[in-house]
Amino acid sequence: MLEKNCIRNLVRHFADGRVGVVSGEEIRVTTPGTDGAGESVYWRYESALKILESRLDCSLGGNGAALAIRRSLFRPRKQSIVEDFQIPLEIRFKGYRVVYDPEAVAVEEIAPTFSAQFARRVRIGAGNYQTLFANPECLNPMKGLVTFCFFSHRVLRWFVPVLLLGAFFCSILLATQPEYAVLLAAQCAFYLAAGLGYRLKESRKPPRLFSLPLSFCSMNLALLLGFVRYLNGRQTLTWKPTLRQIRPEMHLDKGSDSR
């Protein structure tokens, strides 16, 4: 659902001929039985990065819930699982600006179950890797700061699951040394906390203190499975939408943009 002035706030930026895409803010709302605490922390961090990137003229992706594209530039050259990232990426590397406007707000309900949220993240994860490998030119260091932002904000995050696995197995191999034994214990404790959070979720109890470990681990596991799905070609361009129903008892909460 778009807030009252969402479209007006999106299109005002096109008065500047250098602007090709404008992306708005997505506020995700929770209903009884859903928990967005862990996602809320991540989303505030993500929103802060988007604002800073926009100030540096290095915004790349878009938010599909609130996205405006200059008509003359809407020429998608590739089919993509996550078009709201692929299309702005293409336009930005043509030399046009991609603007992030937090005042253009769309409201969306968080997926009602943990499994539905996880399936959505896996699909988007597969789309992220598709976008990465379909656009190697975006990693050209000659393009300057915009390439640095793409690599540091997007690419490194997409490969966090691989880095986490590497860190865990290296800690096991080096655990004979006290400092690495401590690191291994800390990692095990963190993953155990995520497992406890999952058990509480499955029991329909709020994970409370375990929300953040659960959210972090589930996001990265979804990315890892999305990578596998991309490699074996199992992810199609179509998907089964998550059933949602906006209800009066919903309350606003900063949720997660899974990119």
C-alpha atoms as an extended CHARMM CRD file, in Angstrom:
* protein
*
       259  EXT
         1         1  MET       CA              0.0000000000        0.0000000000        0.0000000000  PROA      1               0.0000000000
         2         2  LEU       CA              1.3790000000        3.3950000000       -1.0140000000  PROA      2               0.0000000000
         3         3  GLU       CA              1.1280000000        6.2470000000        1.4530000000  PROA      3               0.0000000000
         4         4  LYS       CA             -0.7320000000        9.3710000000        0.3960000000  PROA      4               0.0000000000
         5         5  ASN       CA              2.1570000000       11.3620000000       -1.1120000000  PROA      5               0.0000000000
         6         6  CYS       CA              4.3220000000        8.4300000000       -2.2040000000  PROA      6               0.0000000000
         7         7  ILE       CA              3.9540000000        8.8750000000       -5.9750000000  PROA      7               0.0000000000
         8         8  ARG       CA              4.2490000000       12.6680000000       -5.7490000000  PROA      8               0.0000000000
         9         9  ASN       CA              7.4760000000       12.3070000000       -3.7510000000  PROA      9               0.0000000000
        10        10  LEU       CA              8.8770000000        9.7820000000       -6.2250000000  PROA      10              0.0000000000
        11        11  VAL       CA              8.2400000000       11.7360000000       -9.4220000000  PROA      11              0.0000000000
        12        12  ARG       CA              9.3760000000       15.1430000000       -8.1410000000  PROA      12              0.0000000000
        13        13  HSD       CA             12.9950000000       14.0600000000       -8.6480000000  PROA      13              0.0000000000
        14        14  PHE       CA             12.5270000000       13.6950000000      -12.4250000000  PROA      14              0.0000000000
        15        15  ALA       CA             12.6300000000       17.4840000000      -12.7530000000  PROA      15              0.0000000000
        16        16  ASP       CA             16.3760000000       16.8390000000      -12.8040000000  PROA      16              0.0000000000
        17        17  GLY       CA             17.1820000000       15.3320000000      -16.2040000000  PROA      17              0.0000000000
        18        18  ARG       CA             20.1150000000       13.4110000000      -14.7200000000  PROA      18              0.0000000000
        19        19  VAL       CA             17.7800000000       11.2720000000      -12.5650000000  PROA      19              0.0000000000
        20        20  GLY       CA             16.8180000000        7.9600000000      -14.1340000000  PROA      20              0.0000000000
        21        21  VAL       CA             15.3710000000        6.0210000000      -11.1940000000  PROA      21              0.0000000000
        22        22  VAL       CA             13.8430000000        6.9470000000       -7.8420000000  PROA      22              0.0000000000
        23        23  SER       CA             13.4170000000        4.3730000000       -5.0960000000  PROA      23              0.0000000000
        24        24  GLY       CA             11.2810000000        4.8950000000       -2.0180000000  PROA      24              0.0000000000
        25        25  GLU       CA             11.2000000000        3.5520000000        1.5020000000  PROA      25              0.0000000000
        26        26  GLU       CA              9.4720000000        0.3140000000        2.4270000000  PROA      26              0.0000000000
        27        27  ILE       CA              7.9620000000        0.0530000000        5.8820000000  PROA      27              0.0000000000
        28        28  ARG       CA              7.0850000000       -3.4960000000        6.8310000000  PROA      28              0.0000000000
        29        29  VAL       CA              4.3710000000       -4.1160000000        9.3750000000  PROA      29              0.0000000000
        30        30  THR       CA              3.8800000000       -6.9910000000       11.7620000000  PROA      30              0.0000000000
        31        31  THR       CA              0.7220000000       -8.7880000000       12.7440000000  PROA      31              0.0000000000
        32        32  PRO       CA              0.0750000000      -10.9040000000       15.8260000000  PROA      32              0.0000000000
        33        33  GLY       CA              2.2000000000      -14.0280000000       15.5320000000  PROA      33              0.0000000000
        34        34  THR       CA              4.9890000000      -12.4170000000       13.5100000000  PROA      34              0.0000000000
        35        35  ASP       CA              8.2050000000      -11.0740000000       14.9240000000  PROA      35              0.0000000000
        36        36  GLY       CA             10.3200000000       -8.4880000000       13.1680000000  PROA      36              0.0000000000
        37        37  ALA       CA             12.7280000000       -7.5430000000       15.9610000000  PROA      37              0.0000000000
        38        38  GLY       CA             15.8590000000       -8.9710000000       14.3750000000  PROA      38              0.0000000000
        39        39  GLU       CA             14.8990000000       -7.7010000000       10.9370000000  PROA      39              0.0000000000
        40        40  SER       CA             14.2470000000       -4.2450000000       12.3760000000  PROA      40              0.0000000000
        41        41  VAL       CA             17.9120000000       -3.8350000000       13.3620000000  PROA      41              0.0000000000
        42        42  TYR       CA             19.0520000000       -4.9260000000        9.9210000000  PROA      42              0.0000000000
        43        43  TRP       CA             16.5840000000       -2.6580000000        8.1350000000  PROA      43              0.0000000000
        44        44  ARG       CA             17.6630000000        0.4600000000       10.0640000000  PROA      44              0.0000000000
        45        45  TYR       CA             21.2670000000       -0.2950000000        9.1210000000  PROA      45              0.0000000000
        46        46  GLU       CA             20.2810000000       -0.8760000000        5.4740000000  PROA      46              0.0000000000
        47        47  SER       CA             18.2680000000        2.3500000000        5.3130000000  PROA      47              0.0000000000
        48        48  ALA       CA             21.2080000000        4.3310000000        6.6800000000  PROA      48              0.0000000000
        49        49  LEU       CA             23.4760000000        2.8770000000        3.9720000000  PROA      49              0.0000000000
        50        50  LYS       CA             20.9620000000        3.7810000000        1.2550000000  PROA      50              0.0000000000
        51        51  ILE       CA             20.7690000000        7.3880000000        2.4360000000  PROA      51              0.0000000000
        52        52  LEU       CA             24.5680000000        7.7090000000        2.4740000000  PROA      52              0.0000000000
        53        53  GLU       CA             24.9300000000        6.0710000000       -0.9410000000  PROA      53              0.0000000000
        54        54  SER       CA             22.3200000000        8.4050000000       -2.3950000000  PROA      54              0.0000000000
        55        55  ARG       CA             24.2400000000       11.4100000000       -1.0590000000  PROA      55              0.0000000000
        56        56  LEU       CA             27.3700000000       10.0560000000       -2.7500000000  PROA      56              0.0000000000
        57        57  ASP       CA             25.4110000000        9.4800000000       -5.9790000000  PROA      57              0.0000000000
        58        58  CYS       CA             26.2180000000        5.7790000000       -5.7050000000  PROA      58              0.0000000000
        59        59  SER       CA             22.7470000000        4.2510000000       -5.2710000000  PROA      59              0.0000000000
        60        60  LEU       CA             22.2650000000        1.1870000000       -7.4360000000  PROA      60              0.0000000000
        61        61  GLY       CA             19.2730000000       -0.9500000000       -6.5730000000  PROA      61              0.0000000000
        62        62  GLY       CA             15.6310000000       -0.1050000000       -6.0170000000  PROA      62              0.0000000000
        63        63  ASN       CA             12.7540000000       -1.0750000000       -3.7940000000  PROA      63              0.0000000000
        64        64  GLY       CA             10.1100000000       -2.8090000000       -5.8790000000  PROA      64              0.0000000000
        65        65  ALA       CA              7.3360000000       -1.6680000000       -3.5410000000  PROA      65              0.0000000000
        66        66  ALA       CA              8.0250000000        1.9970000000       -4.3820000000  PROA      66              0.0000000000
        67        67  LEU       CA             10.0050000000        2.4490000000       -7.5750000000  PROA      67              0.0000000000
        68        68  ALA       CA              9.7770000000        4.9940000000      -10.3930000000  PROA      68              0.0000000000
        69        69  ILE       CA             11.7520000000        4.7910000000      -13.6600000000  PROA      69              0.0000000000
        70        70  ARG       CA             12.0730000000        7.4630000000      -16.3380000000  PROA      70              0.0000000000
        71        71  ARG       CA             10.0320000000        6.1180000000      -19.2520000000  PROA      71              0.0000000000
        72        72  SER       CA             12.6500000000        6.8100000000      -21.9210000000  PROA      72              0.0000000000
        73        73  LEU       CA             15.1830000000        4.7080000000      -19.9800000000  PROA      73              0.0000000000
        74        74  PHE       CA             12.9510000000        1.7120000000      -19.3510000000  PROA      74              0.0000000000
        75        75  ARG       CA             14.6410000000       -0.6970000000      -21.7490000000  PROA      75              0.0000000000
        76        76  PRO       CA             15.3420000000       -3.8980000000      -19.8060000000  PROA      76              0.0000000000
        77        77  ARG       CA             18.0140000000       -5.8690000000      -21.6560000000  PROA      77              0.0000000000
        78        78  LYS       CA             17.9480000000       -8.9810000000      -19.4770000000  PROA      78              0.0000000000
        79        79  GLN       CA             15.2640000000      -11.0390000000      -17.8160000000  PROA      79              0.0000000000
        80        80  SER       CA             15.8840000000      -11.0210000000      -14.1000000000  PROA      80              0.0000000000
        81        81  ILE       CA             14.5090000000      -12.5800000000      -10.9310000000  PROA      81              0.0000000000
        82        82  VAL       CA             15.0090000000       -9.2600000000       -9.1000000000  PROA      82              0.0000000000
        83        83  GLU       CA             14.1480000000       -6.6330000000      -11.7040000000  PROA      83              0.0000000000
        84        84  ASP       CA             13.9770000000       -3.9020000000       -9.0670000000  PROA      84              0.0000000000
        85        85  PHE       CA             17.7410000000       -4.3180000000       -8.7280000000  PROA      85              0.0000000000
        86        86  GLN       CA             18.7360000000       -5.2440000000      -12.2890000000  PROA      86              0.0000000000
        87        87  ILE       CA             16.9640000000       -2.3540000000      -14.0520000000  PROA      87              0.0000000000
        88        88  PRO       CA             18.2370000000        0.4590000000      -11.7580000000  PROA      88              0.0000000000
        89        89  LEU       CA             21.7130000000       -1.0910000000      -11.9730000000  PROA      89              0.0000000000
        90        90  GLU       CA             21.6640000000       -0.9020000000      -15.7740000000  PROA      90              0.0000000000
        91        91  ILE       CA             20.4320000000        2.6860000000      -15.7350000000  PROA      91              0.0000000000
        92        92  ARG       CA             23.0080000000        3.8050000000      -13.1450000000  PROA      92              0.0000000000
        93        93  PHE       CA             25.8770000000        2.4000000000      -15.1870000000  PROA      93              0.0000000000
        94        94  LYS       CA             24.5440000000        4.2790000000      -18.2300000000  PROA      94              0.0000000000
        95        95  GLY       CA             25.4200000000        7.4280000000      -16.3080000000  PROA      95              0.0000000000
        96        96  TYR       CA             22.0430000000        8.4020000000      -14.8390000000  PROA      96              0.0000000000
        97        97  ARG       CA             21.3900000000        8.9310000000      -11.1480000000  PROA      97              0.0000000000
        98        98  VAL       CA             19.4680000000        6.5290000000       -8.9320000000  PROA      98              0.0000000000
        99        99  VAL       CA             17.9140000000        8.4560000000       -6.0400000000  PROA      99              0.0000000000
       100       100  TYR       CA             16.7030000000        7.0580000000       -2.7290000000  PROA      100             0.0000000000
       101       101  ASP       CA             13.8470000000        9.0540000000       -1.1710000000  PROA      101             0.0000000000
       102       102  PRO       CA             12.8400000000        7.9310000000        2.3570000000  PROA      102             0.0000000000
       103       103  GLU       CA              9.7740000000       10.2060000000        2.1590000000  PROA      103             0.0000000000
       104       104  ALA       CA              8.2060000000        8.0730000000       -0.5910000000  PROA      104             0.0000000000
       105       105  VAL       CA              6.7810000000        5.3470000000        1.6000000000  PROA      105             0.0000000000
       106       106  ALA       CA              5.1560000000        2.0200000000        0.7910000000  PROA      106             0.0000000000
       107       107  VAL       CA              3.7260000000       -0.2070000000        3.5050000000  PROA      107             0.0000000000
       108       108  GLU       CA              3.8900000000       -3.9850000000        3.2350000000  PROA      108             0.0000000000
       109       109  GLU       CA              2.9790000000       -6.7560000000        5.6470000000  PROA      109             0.0000000000
       110       110  ILE       CA              5.7540000000       -9.0850000000        6.7820000000  PROA      110             0.0000000000
       111       111  ALA       CA              5.2330000000      -12.6420000000        5.5370000000  PROA      111             0.0000000000
       112       112  PRO       CA              2.9790000000      -14.3240000000        8.1080000000  PROA      112             0.0000000000
       113       113  THR       CA              5.2250000000      -17.3380000000        8.7840000000  PROA      113             0.0000000000
       114       114  PHE       CA              8.9330000000      -17.8740000000        9.2490000000  PROA      114             0.0000000000
       115       115  SER       CA              8.9890000000      -20.4250000000        6.4240000000  PROA      115             0.0000000000
       116       116  ALA       CA              7.3370000000      -17.9450000000        4.0300000000  PROA      116             0.0000000000
       117       117  GLN       CA              9.8870000000      -15.2640000000        4.9440000000  PROA      117             0.0000000000
       118       118  PHE       CA             12.7140000000      -17.7500000000        4.4430000000  PROA      118             0.0000000000
       119       119  ALA       CA             11.4320000000      -18.9160000000        1.0400000000  PROA      119             0.0000000000
       120       120  ARG       CA             11.2180000000      -15.2920000000       -0.0940000000  PROA      120             0.0000000000
       121       121  ARG       CA             14.8120000000      -14.6740000000        0.9640000000  PROA      121             0.0000000000
       122       122  VAL       CA             16.0410000000      -17.7680000000       -0.8940000000  PROA      122             0.0000000000
       123       123  ARG       CA             14.3740000000      -16.5910000000       -4.0930000000  PROA      123             0.0000000000
       124       124  ILE       CA             15.7780000000      -13.0810000000       -3.7940000000  PROA      124             0.0000000000
       125       125  GLY       CA             19.1840000000      -14.5320000000       -2.9490000000  PROA      125             0.0000000000
       126       126  ALA       CA             19.1590000000      -16.5030000000       -6.2020000000  PROA      126             0.0000000000
       127       127  GLY       CA             18.2160000000      -13.2960000000       -8.0000000000  PROA      127             0.0000000000
       128       128  ASN       CA             21.0880000000      -11.3960000000       -6.3930000000  PROA      128             0.0000000000
       129       129  TYR       CA             23.6360000000      -13.8920000000       -7.6880000000  PROA      129             0.0000000000
       130       130  GLN       CA             21.9930000000      -13.8750000000      -11.1110000000  PROA      130             0.0000000000
       131       131  THR       CA             22.3780000000      -10.0910000000      -11.2120000000  PROA      131             0.0000000000
       132       132  LEU       CA             25.9900000000      -10.2530000000      -10.0520000000  PROA      132             0.0000000000
       133       133  PHE       CA             27.1760000000      -12.7790000000      -12.6290000000  PROA      133             0.0000000000
       134       134  ALA       CA             25.1360000000      -11.1810000000      -15.4220000000  PROA      134             0.0000000000
       135       135  ASN       CA             26.8060000000       -7.7990000000      -14.8960000000  PROA      135             0.0000000000
       136       136  PRO       CA             30.5780000000       -8.3260000000      -14.4960000000  PROA      136             0.0000000000
       137       137  GLU       CA             31.1930000000       -4.8860000000      -15.9910000000  PROA      137             0.0000000000
       138       138  CYS       CA             29.7900000000       -3.3680000000      -12.7990000000  PROA      138             0.0000000000
       139       139  LEU       CA             32.9350000000       -4.5340000000      -10.9700000000  PROA      139             0.0000000000
       140       140  ASN       CA             35.2200000000       -2.4900000000      -13.2230000000  PROA      140             0.0000000000
       141       141  PRO       CA             37.3500000000       -0.4050000000      -10.7870000000  PROA      141             0.0000000000
       142       142  MET       CA             37.7070000000        2.2780000000      -13.4610000000  PROA      142             0.0000000000
       143       143  LYS       CA             34.0910000000        3.2730000000      -12.7570000000  PROA      143             0.0000000000
       144       144  GLY       CA             35.2170000000        4.6350000000       -9.4000000000  PROA      144             0.0000000000
       145       145  LEU       CA             33.1980000000        5.0600000000       -6.2280000000  PROA      145             0.0000000000
       146       146  VAL       CA             30.0210000000        3.5000000000       -7.6070000000  PROA      146             0.0000000000
       147       147  THR       CA             31.8930000000        0.2220000000       -8.1600000000  PROA      147             0.0000000000
       148       148  PHE       CA             33.3330000000        0.3980000000       -4.6460000000  PROA      148             0.0000000000
       149       149  CYS       CA             29.8230000000        0.8290000000       -3.1860000000  PROA      149             0.0000000000
       150       150  PHE       CA             28.4730000000       -2.0380000000       -5.2840000000  PROA      150             0.0000000000
       151       151  PHE       CA             31.2760000000       -4.3510000000       -4.1670000000  PROA      151             0.0000000000
       152       152  SER       CA             31.3760000000       -3.3550000000       -0.4990000000  PROA      152             0.0000000000
       153       153  HSD       CA             27.6280000000       -3.0900000000        0.1010000000  PROA      153             0.0000000000
       154       154  ARG       CA             26.2690000000       -5.8050000000       -2.1660000000  PROA      154             0.0000000000
       155       155  VAL       CA             28.8730000000       -8.2900000000       -3.3470000000  PROA      155             0.0000000000
       156       156  LEU       CA             30.6280000000       -8.7490000000       -0.0080000000  PROA      156             0.0000000000
       157       157  ARG       CA             27.2930000000       -9.2070000000        1.7460000000  PROA      157             0.0000000000
       158       158  TRP       CA             26.1670000000      -11.8340000000       -0.7580000000  PROA      158             0.0000000000
       159       159  PHE       CA             29.3100000000      -13.8530000000       -0.0280000000  PROA      159             0.0000000000
       160       160  VAL       CA             29.0790000000      -13.5880000000        3.7650000000  PROA      160             0.0000000000
       161       161  PRO       CA             27.7430000000      -17.2070000000        3.9770000000  PROA      161             0.0000000000
       162       162  VAL       CA             30.8900000000      -18.4990000000        2.2670000000  PROA      162             0.0000000000
       163       163  LEU       CA             33.0890000000      -16.3470000000        4.4970000000  PROA      163             0.0000000000
       164       164  LEU       CA             31.2580000000      -17.5700000000        7.6100000000  PROA      164             0.0000000000
       165       165  LEU       CA             31.8050000000      -21.1900000000        6.6260000000  PROA      165             0.0000000000
       166       166  GLY       CA             35.4570000000      -20.4860000000        5.9270000000  PROA      166             0.0000000000
       167       167  ALA       CA             35.8940000000      -18.7770000000        9.2970000000  PROA      167             0.0000000000
       168       168  PHE       CA             34.1830000000      -21.6400000000       11.1330000000  PROA      168             0.0000000000
       169       169  PHE       CA             36.2530000000      -24.4150000000        9.5770000000  PROA      169             0.0000000000
       170       170  CYS       CA             39.4800000000      -22.4380000000        9.9470000000  PROA      170             0.0000000000
       171       171  SER       CA             38.6590000000      -21.9570000000       13.6320000000  PROA      171             0.0000000000
       172       172  ILE       CA             38.2280000000      -25.7190000000       14.0000000000  PROA      172             0.0000000000
       173       173  LEU       CA             41.5920000000      -26.3940000000       12.3410000000  PROA      173             0.0000000000
       174       174  LEU       CA             43.3370000000      -23.8070000000       14.5180000000  PROA      174             0.0000000000
       175       175  ALA       CA             41.4640000000      -24.5450000000       17.7640000000  PROA      175             0.0000000000
       176       176  THR       CA             44.6310000000      -25.9090000000       19.3940000000  PROA      176             0.0000000000
       177       177  GLN       CA             45.6450000000      -22.2720000000       19.8570000000  PROA      177             0.0000000000
       178       178  PRO       CA             43.7760000000      -20.5010000000       22.7060000000  PROA      178             0.0000000000
       179       179  GLU       CA             42.7060000000      -17.4240000000       20.7340000000  PROA      179             0.0000000000
       180       180  TYR       CA             41.1600000000      -19.5390000000       17.9750000000  PROA      180             0.0000000000
       181       181  ALA       CA             39.5170000000      -21.8230000000       20.5350000000  PROA      181             0.0000000000
       182       182  VAL       CA             37.8080000000      -18.7290000000       21.9800000000  PROA      182             0.0000000000
       183       183  LEU       CA             36.6710000000      -17.6580000000       18.5050000000  PROA      183             0.0000000000
       184       184  LEU       CA             35.3140000000      -21.1410000000       17.8180000000  PROA      184             0.0000000000
       185       185  ALA       CA             33.4060000000      -21.1550000000       21.1250000000  PROA      185             0.0000000000
       186       186  ALA       CA             31.9420000000      -17.7210000000       20.3510000000  PROA      186             0.0000000000
       187       187  GLN       CA             30.7750000000      -18.8730000000       16.9280000000  PROA      187             0.0000000000
       188       188  CYS       CA             29.2260000000      -22.0250000000       18.3710000000  PROA      188             0.0000000000
       189       189  ALA       CA             27.4260000000      -19.9970000000       21.0430000000  PROA      189             0.0000000000
       190       190  PHE       CA             26.0580000000      -17.6000000000       18.4100000000  PROA      190             0.0000000000
       191       191  TYR       CA             24.7910000000      -20.4050000000       16.1780000000  PROA      191             0.0000000000
       192       192  LEU       CA             23.3210000000      -22.1810000000       19.2010000000  PROA      192             0.0000000000
       193       193  ALA       CA             21.4450000000      -18.9860000000       20.0810000000  PROA      193             0.0000000000
       194       194  ALA       CA             20.0660000000      -18.8870000000       16.5280000000  PROA      194             0.0000000000
       195       195  GLY       CA             18.9800000000      -22.5290000000       16.8700000000  PROA      195             0.0000000000
       196       196  LEU       CA             17.1980000000      -21.7640000000       20.1320000000  PROA      196             0.0000000000
       197       197  GLY       CA             15.4880000000      -18.8120000000       18.4820000000  PROA      197             0.0000000000
       198       198  TYR       CA             14.2970000000      -21.0940000000       15.7070000000  PROA      198             0.0000000000
       199       199  ARG       CA             12.9250000000      -23.6070000000       18.2070000000  PROA      199             0.0000000000
       200       200  LEU       CA             11.0190000000      -20.8280000000       19.9450000000  PROA      200             0.0000000000
       201       201  LYS       CA              9.6550000000      -19.6570000000       16.5930000000  PROA      201             0.0000000000
       202       202  GLU       CA              8.5020000000      -23.1790000000       15.7680000000  PROA      202             0.0000000000
       203       203  SER       CA              6.8070000000      -23.3340000000       19.1660000000  PROA      203             0.0000000000
       204       204  ARG       CA              5.0620000000      -20.0310000000       18.3320000000  PROA      204             0.0000000000
       205       205  LYS       CA              6.8980000000      -18.2380000000       21.1030000000  PROA      205             0.0000000000
       206       206  PRO       CA              8.7410000000      -14.9200000000       20.6550000000  PROA      206             0.0000000000
       207       207  PRO       CA             12.4960000000      -15.5070000000       20.2910000000  PROA      207             0.0000000000
       208       208  ARG       CA             13.2310000000      -12.3200000000       22.2610000000  PROA      208             0.0000000000
       209       209  LEU       CA             17.0100000000      -12.2040000000       22.9150000000  PROA      209             0.0000000000
       210       210  PHE       CA             17.5590000000      -14.7640000000       20.1670000000  PROA      210             0.0000000000
       211       211  SER       CA             15.8630000000      -12.6480000000       17.4730000000  PROA      211             0.0000000000
       212       212  LEU       CA             19.0690000000      -11.0730000000       16.1770000000  PROA      212             0.0000000000
       213       213  PRO       CA             21.1200000000      -14.3300000000       15.9110000000  PROA      213             0.0000000000
       214       214  LEU       CA             18.1390000000      -16.0520000000       14.2830000000  PROA      214             0.0000000000
       215       215  SER       CA             17.6130000000      -13.2550000000       11.7750000000  PROA      215             0.0000000000
       216       216  PHE       CA             21.3170000000      -13.0560000000       10.8960000000  PROA      216             0.0000000000
       217       217  CYS       CA             21.7070000000      -16.8060000000       10.4410000000  PROA      217             0.0000000000
       218       218  SER       CA             18.4560000000      -17.2820000000        8.5340000000  PROA      218             0.0000000000
       219       219  MET       CA             19.3550000000      -14.4610000000        6.1200000000  PROA      219             0.0000000000
       220       220  ASN       CA             22.7540000000      -15.9610000000        5.4040000000  PROA      220             0.0000000000
       221       221  LEU       CA             21.4520000000      -19.5080000000        5.1200000000  PROA      221             0.0000000000
       222       222  ALA       CA             18.8560000000      -18.2530000000        2.6430000000  PROA      222             0.0000000000
       223       223  LEU       CA             21.6360000000      -16.5550000000        0.6530000000  PROA      223             0.0000000000
       224       224  LEU       CA             23.6310000000      -19.7990000000        0.6160000000  PROA      224             0.0000000000
       225       225  LEU       CA             20.6360000000      -21.8050000000       -0.5830000000  PROA      225             0.0000000000
       226       226  GLY       CA             19.8750000000      -19.0760000000       -3.1110000000  PROA      226             0.0000000000
       227       227  PHE       CA             23.4270000000      -19.4300000000       -4.4520000000  PROA      227             0.0000000000
       228       228  VAL       CA             22.9420000000      -23.1770000000       -4.8200000000  PROA      228             0.0000000000
       229       229  ARG       CA             19.5960000000      -22.6100000000       -6.5200000000  PROA      229             0.0000000000
       230       230  TYR       CA             21.1710000000      -20.1330000000       -8.9300000000  PROA      230             0.0000000000
       231       231  LEU       CA             24.0110000000      -22.5500000000       -9.7830000000  PROA      231             0.0000000000
       232       232  ASN       CA             21.6710000000      -25.4550000000      -10.5310000000  PROA      232             0.0000000000
       233       233  GLY       CA             19.1840000000      -23.2460000000      -12.3910000000  PROA      233             0.0000000000
       234       234  ARG       CA             16.2010000000      -24.2340000000      -10.2580000000  PROA      234             0.0000000000
       235       235  GLN       CA             14.9510000000      -20.7000000000       -9.5850000000  PROA      235             0.0000000000
       236       236  THR       CA             12.4880000000      -19.5100000000      -12.2340000000  PROA      236             0.0000000000
       237       237  LEU       CA             11.4190000000      -15.9520000000      -12.9960000000  PROA      237             0.0000000000
       238       238  THR       CA              7.9630000000      -16.6230000000      -11.5720000000  PROA      238             0.0000000000
       239       239  TRP       CA              7.1050000000      -17.3240000000       -7.9630000000  PROA      239             0.0000000000
       240       240  LYS       CA              4.1470000000      -18.0500000000       -5.7570000000  PROA      240             0.0000000000
       241       241  PRO       CA              3.1300000000      -14.8300000000       -3.9780000000  PROA      241             0.0000000000
       242       242  THR       CA              2.9200000000      -14.8500000000       -0.1980000000  PROA      242             0.0000000000
       243       243  LEU       CA             -0.6620000000      -14.4360000000        0.9670000000  PROA      243             0.0000000000
       244       244  ARG       CA             -1.0080000000      -11.3380000000        3.1300000000  PROA      244             0.0000000000
       245       245  GLN       CA             -3.9620000000       -9.4950000000        4.5510000000  PROA      245             0.0000000000
       246       246  ILE       CA             -3.7250000000       -5.9670000000        5.9550000000  PROA      246             0.0000000000
       247       247  ARG       CA             -5.5890000000       -5.8830000000        9.2500000000  PROA      247             0.0000000000
       248       248  PRO       CA             -6.3340000000       -3.0450000000       11.6940000000  PROA      248             0.0000000000
       249       249  GLU       CA             -4.3550000000       -4.6960000000       14.4940000000  PROA      249             0.0000000000
       250       250  MET       CA             -1.1030000000       -4.4630000000       12.5310000000  PROA      250             0.0000000000
       251       251  HSD       CA              1.5590000000       -2.1560000000       13.9180000000  PROA      251             0.0000000000
       252       252  LEU       CA              4.3790000000       -0.4530000000       12.0730000000  PROA      252             0.0000000000
       253       253  ASP       CA              7.8580000000       -1.8860000000       12.3210000000  PROA      253             0.0000000000
       254       254  LYS       CA             10.9490000000       -1.4230000000       10.2080000000  PROA      254             0.0000000000
       255       255  GLY       CA             11.3010000000       -4.7570000000        8.5110000000  PROA      255             0.0000000000
       256       256  SER       CA             13.6960000000       -6.2670000000        6.0350000000  PROA      256             0.0000000000
       257       257  ASP       CA             14.5610000000       -5.5150000000        2.4770000000  PROA      257             0.0000000000
       258       258  SER       CA             16.1000000000       -8.9060000000        1.6800000000  PROA      258             0.0000000000
       259       259  ARG       CA             18.6150000000       -7.4860000000       -0.7080000000  PROA      259             0.0000000000
